[in-house]
């Protein structure tokens, strides 16, 4: 998020672009809701989508009250102060250390949307079994204890990783590695679904997932190109590298599916798009379009293998959040240290191929501390919630429907699906003739 301009006057064009980008990032939240909602069973889709929408709302309130201040106000190398609590001191004048040509409020609004979508990503690992009220408490605590400090480390003035020279243009470490790591830990702490490995969890609405992926791809142009914080050449470069990486990852994923199963899947293509977008996020404003394409393809291969490996384990990361966001985020962050060049962005840095191998070391350190922070705090927070409140829905409610137990509503009134029927059969001790190997979706998610 390094602007390439030293201008001090407010620019109408830059302001319009940052505000538009903030709206694009906000659109990613309903896009994520559709993406996740289509991948689960019909009886759980409403709850799954609600977890994304509720996270945006709750985090936006937290961000306004104190989160933004902890992340971006002057403070120590590890955390900001409460100088800007309630958006006090955040007005229409620019904050030149972050965005010199737009109102401070515009920058804060842009950052609000980043915070809102990050913790929502975690929900994909724990769908169909977590209590909604417990999830809301997790959202609040995790954003405060993980996202806010990490954003300060990487992006805040005086943050220790920023001072060290870590490159994260739009959130590889702050957003995707942190959320992916938290998702894996959450899946381990919460435990698998009642029917895990007993039936296949087939996506109930693949068109939803495709539409969600399309909205995410569209919104990601604001996520990445908006992080230039100006309507300039860096923004244009980030726009093109974002598209190149996503397109390359989709093509790679289609090829992987064809080689492995003899057919390509829509869920696989949608997943590939998200993986490519995740991987280019830390690098978008620092690398060339050709490098962006390479990053997308490499990340697709790594995430594809990670999904195949996870499917052979007992870890119920339901929607493969770690493979999509954790693995692709790590790959993207490390490859930023390989492909970055000041020829693209003078405010960035040179990587290995530009003669600076030390940048890879710095990127590796940033990845490591992000994994440690997110993993440790997530485990502690969830363990505390588990010890003091009910973290999981009951087996009866899980079999019946978390939509009904947690919200008293149904996405499809009177509808039923294979998962619900099989769940009821299992609860009654009846046999279920649905071999997992026969119906497992080759896109990776189950």
PyMOL commands that set and color helices and strands:
alter all, ss='L'
color gray80, all
select helices_A, chain A and resi 12-39+42-72+85-87+104-125+132-155+160-164+172-190+206-228+233-261+266-281+289-311+321-339+352-354+358-388+395-400+402-407+418-427+436-439
alter helices_A, ss='H'
color red, helices_A
deselect
rebuild
show_as cartoon
